[in-house]
Amino acid sequence: MEAKIEEPETRNSEAIIDKLKREADDFIGPKDVVEIEAIVGGDLSDFKVMELHEVYRTNSDGEEAESCVFLKDKKIAMGFVRAQENPGYYNERSKFVLTNGTIGFVILKKPVEVNGHEKAMQVIKEAVIEKLGPEISTLLGIS
């Protein structure tokens, strides 16, 4: 007989989240999700980078299944983990988040190059010259 692995119950998570929203001003949760496209080109003067504590649920293999909530206080985050029906399926970690206190966007710790336009254009030009050959590239003025 095959053993059935049960996924964690999440039914009390909603009640806990609602209680946190009522009692704490440091709650940023999944119901506050806004697509990043909504703020592209917009005024970000109310936003700042904060280190928040994410509580996330894992599956039976220990892999991340879903993000539950982001909180300012690690103690509250750990309390949220312990308050779950199956706390062994929940973990906490720190994340850097661009937030205005209502919505937030997780920031990668690894910087990305945003000024690579010239470099990309040079790579494209070299690829075109290689494909066309030097004679045709010279005729087209892209050598």
C-alpha positions in Angstrom: 0.0 0.0 0.0 1.4 3.4 -1.0 1.7 6.0 1.6 -0.1 9.2 0.9 1.8 12.4 1.5 -0.5 15.2 2.6 0.2 18.8 1.6 -0.1 21.3 4.4 -3.4 22.9 5.4 -3.6 26.5 4.5 -7.2 27.2 5.6 -6.1 29.1 8.8 -3.6 31.2 6.8 -6.3 33.5 5.5 -7.7 34.2 9.1 -4.1 34.8 10.3 -3.4 37.2 7.4 -6.7 39.1 8.1 -5.8 39.4 11.8 -2.3 40.7 10.9 -3.8 43.3 8.6 -6.1 44.5 11.3 -3.4 44.6 14.1 -0.2 45.6 12.3 0.8 48.4 10.0 3.7 46.4 8.7 1.8 43.9 6.5 2.4 43.5 2.8 0.6 40.4 1.6 -0.4 38.5 -1.6 -3.7 40.4 -1.8 -1.8 43.6 -2.3 0.0 42.3 -5.4 0.2 44.7 -8.4 1.9 43.8 -11.6 5.1 45.8 -12.1 3.8 47.1 -15.4 1.3 49.2 -13.3 4.2 51.5 -12.1 6.5 51.6 -15.1 7.3 55.2 -15.9 5.3 56.3 -12.9 6.2 58.4 -9.9 8.2 56.3 -7.4 8.9 59.1 -4.9 6.8 57.2 -2.3 8.8 54.0 -2.8 11.9 52.9 -0.9 14.0 49.8 -0.6 13.3 47.8 2.6 14.5 44.5 4.0 11.3 42.5 4.7 10.8 39.0 6.0 9.0 36.7 3.6 7.0 33.8 4.9 6.6 31.1 2.3 5.1 27.7 2.1 7.0 24.6 0.9 5.7 21.4 -0.6 6.4 17.9 0.7 9.8 17.9 -1.1 10.8 21.1 0.8 10.6 23.2 -2.4 9.0 26.6 -2.3 5.3 26.4 -3.2 4.0 29.9 -2.6 4.8 33.2 -0.9 2.4 33.9 1.9 3.3 37.3 3.4 6.0 40.0 3.7 6.5 41.6 7.2 8.9 44.2 8.5 9.5 42.4 11.8 11.3 39.0 11.8 9.7 38.1 15.2 6.2 38.5 13.7 7.2 36.5 10.6 8.4 33.7 12.8 5.2 33.9 14.9 3.2 33.6 11.7 5.2 30.5 10.7 4.6 28.9 14.1 0.9 29.8 14.0 0.3 27.7 10.9 -1.5 24.3 11.2 1.6 22.6 9.8 4.5 25.0 10.6 7.0 22.5 9.2 5.8 23.5 5.7 6.6 27.2 6.3 9.9 29.1 6.3 11.0 32.7 6.7 13.7 34.5 4.7 14.8 38.1 4.2 14.3 39.8 0.9 14.9 43.3 -0.4 11.7 44.9 -1.6 10.9 48.1 -3.4 7.8 49.2 -1.5 5.5 52.2 -0.8 4.1 50.4 2.3 1.1 49.0 0.4 2.6 47.1 -2.5 6.1 45.8 -3.0 8.4 44.3 -5.6 11.2 41.9 -4.7 14.6 43.1 -5.8 17.3 40.8 -7.0 20.5 41.1 -4.9 22.6 40.6 -8.1 23.0 43.9 -10.0 22.0 43.9 -13.7 23.6 45.9 -16.5 21.1 48.5 -17.8 23.5 50.5 -20.0 24.5 47.6 -22.4 22.9 49.2 -25.5 26.1 50.0 -27.3 27.6 46.6 -26.4 24.5 44.8 -27.8 24.6 46.9 -31.0 28.3 46.0 -31.5 27.5 42.3 -31.1 24.6 42.5 -33.6 26.8 44.4 -36.1 29.5 41.8 -35.9 27.0 39.0 -36.4 25.5 40.7 -39.4 29.0 41.3 -41.0 29.9 37.6 -40.3 26.6 36.4 -42.0 26.7 38.8 -45.0 30.5 38.7 -45.5 32.8 41.7 -45.7 32.0 42.6 -49.4 28.2 42.9 -48.9 28.7 44.5 -45.5 30.9 47.2 -47.1 28.4 47.8 -49.9 25.7 48.3 -47.4 27.9 50.6 -45.3 27.9 48.5 -42.1 31.5 47.5 -42.0 
